[in-house]
Amino acid sequence: MYQFLFNITGNEIIAGLITACIPLVFILIFVLFAVWFERKVSAHMQDRLGPMRVGWHGVLQTVADFVKMLQKEDIIATEADRKLFSIAPVLVFAGSFAAYAAIPFSSKLLGSEVEVGIFYVIAISSLVVAGILMAGWSSNNKYSLLGAMRSAAQIVSYEIPTALVVLSMVMLTGTLSLDKMSQMQTAHFWDWNIFGGPTFGFAKFLLIPFMFVGFLIVYISTLAEVNRTPFDIPEAESELVAGYFTEYVGMKWAMFMLSEYANMFSVSAIITILFFGGYQSPVGYLGNTLGAPALIPFEQGIWFIAKGIFFVFVQMWLRWTLPRLRVDQLMTVCWKYLIPYAFINLIIIGIITLL
Amino acid sequence: MLKEYFKNTWDGIWTVLIGMKVTFRHLFIPAVTIQYPDVKVPLPERVRNRLYVNMDDCIGCDQCSRACPVECIEIETVKSIPGEDLGITSNGKKKALWVTKFNIDIAKCCYCQLCVFPCPTECIYMTDVYEFSEYERENLIYKFATLTEADVKEKKLNYEKFAAEKEAQKAAAAKAKPETPVQTAT
């Protein structure tokens, strides 16, 4: 994409900016959709209707909310640390937006073609912790600080099982590049990593149960990393008002929400790439049957976004199913269950790939 | 020990799946929400809501006002003079009073329905209207009297004239046969 734009415009900066704007536009549209979708899903799971007034079944509700948010006064508490307080939401959003740089939406829309894609994503998404701590600390508020501390403890803990599973996937595929990982899981669903990868043989069937275990672990731990229920203790509204963004209003608050939903999609995208074939179609391409290869990247984009939204839906589904964990339970799940399983899984996958 | 560990893991996953099954089923159960301003719940038969007075039937007897526990009904009447025809009510009672004022302060009303029962002509009753909020409290004082202000003045004047005439007649009569002991001492 960047190369294509560079050839057209002949200017690095313009090409770079346009390439960077594509995920940004995608995030904004996705958030507008996802907030509405979440409210609808939660409502229907509780036998309610949810937003129904603004537009068809309330589709424009988020737009109306956004306009309201824009009009709000930007309040900063007098005791708050003004500089950190204003930087924090930007930093949090920057962290979750930066992860999109390495996510391949289709074989042509790659963003940055870094070789260490997955490593970069894991590293850069830790920036969110810094932003959250900053927000909690600068708010000068007990609840905010507690929320931020909890969030830091949680994200740092859950990064370990995530990294272990990612490591086992890296061992299996032999690459850190997200694009190469997607390419390897060619255009049939039985070639996806969750079904043991593209190479047919004894190892493939041996791998399937461990792939499922790995998928479960990484799904649970990324759920915790994006602070979603049942792991939403940093923003537990019944205990901490709103956690680390208690003091925020208007657009700064919206930035936190934006980054939360952007994170939801980016972890879903990572899971899709690791286990579910990335942008590859499960059943083959329309472009191939019609003899129009120009169609394929668009199809891939649609498949990728559809897979991502499916996992976002599962996150919402879990959110409206499970109650919140206690802090000690949260740590138990991570250190006593996920990490040992991830370790054993890593070792077994390592041995199988060596075979 | 290890057995318990695996059992915990399995229970954790399995119970989450059961919960997810329940919520997924609820996703397709029709919502119980009633879209209120568009769809309204049918009211029970004997609901008590806003009061209404059918002034054609009101004889100005003031019984509803006296029954009211919060004194939200205000009635003023003027007697009619002979020769004025006020018409009859729907159940055949002859009207004898001009009702010059019939105000119900619906903000005070407690919807007890006590005013409805004493009414001899059944002209005050509860309707099924329940959406009548206002921005000004004054707008909640409902004026049911049908007479215009000029009418009211005229009726009052008529009656005063009539009363004065009667008084004059009485006085004349009293002059005609004076010193009649009204009360006899016992």
Interface residues (C-beta under 8 A of the other chain):
Chain A: V41 A43 H44 M45 Q46 D47 R48 L49 M52 L216 W317 L318 W320 T321 L322 V333 Y337 Y341
Chain B: N8 T9 G12 I13 V16 G19 M20 V22 T23 F24 H26 L27 F28 I29 P30 A31 V32 T33 Q35
